[in-house]
Amino acid sequence: MNNQRRKCIRKICDSIEDIKEQVESVFEEENESFDNIPENLEGSERYETAQAAVDNLESALSSIEEVIEYLEEAMN
């Protein structure tokens, strides 16, 4: 891979890192909200929806990290 393509991939990785930080922020807020749901609402629709959101955001973060790893490996 030449330097021009490496530079392009580095810029892409930087952009993805910014997106990752934004998703992490939303994940942390959602997770905190989920953790603060009263026990008497466990099993409710609200609880299940919040849990699914936390799980999906966590999966998204994992996928974003995987994309970054693949791109960084491509530069080597």
C-alpha positions as CSV (number, residue, x, y, z in Angstrom):
1,M,0.0,0.0,0.0
2,N,1.4,3.4,-0.9
3,N,1.6,6.4,1.4
4,Q,-1.4,8.2,-0.2
5,R,-3.7,5.3,0.5
6,R,-2.3,4.9,4.0
7,K,-3.0,8.6,4.6
8,C,-6.6,8.2,3.3
9,I,-7.2,5.2,5.6
10,R,-5.7,7.1,8.5
11,K,-8.2,9.9,7.9
12,I,-11.0,7.4,7.7
13,C,-9.9,5.9,11.0
14,D,-9.8,9.3,12.6
15,S,-13.4,10.0,11.5
16,I,-14.5,6.6,12.8
17,E,-12.8,7.3,16.1
18,D,-14.9,10.5,16.4
19,I,-18.0,8.5,15.7
20,K,-17.0,5.9,18.2
21,E,-16.6,8.6,20.9
22,Q,-20.1,9.9,20.1
23,V,-21.6,6.4,20.3
24,E,-19.7,5.7,23.6
25,S,-21.3,8.9,25.0
26,V,-24.8,7.8,24.1
27,F,-24.1,4.3,25.3
28,E,-22.9,5.6,28.7
29,E,-26.0,7.8,29.1
30,E,-28.4,5.0,28.0
31,N,-26.6,2.5,30.3
32,E,-26.8,4.8,33.2
33,S,-30.5,5.4,32.5
34,F,-31.0,1.6,32.3
35,D,-29.2,1.0,35.6
36,N,-31.5,3.5,37.3
37,I,-34.8,1.9,36.2
38,P,-36.6,0.9,39.5
39,E,-36.6,-2.7,40.3
40,N,-40.4,-2.8,40.2
41,L,-40.2,-2.1,36.4
42,E,-37.9,-5.0,35.7
43,G,-39.5,-7.2,33.0
44,S,-41.7,-4.3,31.8
45,E,-41.7,-3.1,28.2
46,R,-39.7,0.0,29.2
47,Y,-37.1,-2.2,30.8
48,E,-36.9,-4.6,27.8
49,T,-36.6,-1.6,25.4
50,A,-33.9,0.0,27.4
51,Q,-32.0,-3.2,27.7
52,A,-32.2,-3.8,24.0
53,A,-30.9,-0.3,23.3
54,V,-27.9,-0.8,25.7
55,D,-27.2,-4.2,24.1
56,N,-27.4,-2.8,20.5
57,L,-25.2,0.2,21.4
58,E,-22.6,-2.1,22.9
59,S,-22.7,-4.3,19.8
60,A,-22.3,-1.2,17.6
61,L,-19.2,-0.1,19.6
62,S,-17.7,-3.5,19.2
63,S,-18.3,-3.4,15.5
64,I,-16.8,0.1,15.2
65,E,-13.7,-1.1,17.1
66,E,-13.5,-4.1,14.7
67,V,-13.7,-1.8,11.6
68,I,-10.8,0.3,13.0
69,E,-8.7,-2.8,13.6
70,Y,-9.3,-4.0,10.1
71,L,-8.4,-0.7,8.6
72,E,-5.2,-0.4,10.7
73,E,-4.2,-3.9,9.7
74,A,-4.7,-3.0,6.0
75,M,-2.1,-0.2,6.5
76,N,0.6,-2.6,7.6
